[in-house]
Amino acid sequence: MIAVLDSGIANIGSVLAACQRVGVAAVVTSDPAAIPGASALILPGVGAFADGMESLRRHGLIQPILDAARAGTPILGICLGMQLLAESSEEFGTHQGLGLVPGSVRRLQAVHPGERIPNIGWCDVWRSRQTRMFAGIEDGTPFYFVHSYHLDCSDPMDCAGTIGFGTGEVCAAVERGNIWGAQFHPEKSQDAGLEVLGNFARHMQQTGSRGS
């Protein structure tokens, strides 16, 4: 069972529907006591970094998420949820994150004509290396984005995929062991997004994590 964490920082209905479409049992919860029994966690989120961390703190979810990560439970952060996996963010000041992916969240820098912040729309994602997240997905496949910030990984090997933006490549996905993150919205990215969620579900099944 995947626990989709509802901390009030995202509309999670579309995430739950996408899980159902790939045949994965998922339950929406904001109860910290439900996390230890989950086979995997999905952390969706939209909005500002500091607000997202405060919402997790208010719901008592931070320590249970960290405990699950240490236990090897697969975790997928989506959009702001991916950014919250980082050590810190520079959005409206300096703020501490979950620290599950070494690195900092930094503002996008628009350089080329047509680039806008926030970056909203379809962007081609290019694999940084072979990963389980993008298994079976053609390199350069477009995914749907809505973001003004990006995770700058301390270890380049944590970056699973990039998009072209500004003066170079921007990390669009991370995979660090059992910790996955998608800056894009897989639940809004049609078949390719469903394939990412399917890959996450297969990863969950292969790890034999706890839970039913």
PyMOL commands that set and color helices and strands:
alter all, ss='L'
color gray80, all
select helices_A, chain A and resi 13-21+32-34+49-58+62-70+80-83+156-158+186-188+190-207
alter helices_A, ss='H'
color red, helices_A
select strands_A, chain A and resi 2-5+26-29+40-45+75-79+86-89+95-96+101-107+119-127+141-147+149-153+159-165+168-176+179-182
alter strands_A, ss='S'
color yellow, strands_A
deselect
rebuild
show_as cartoon
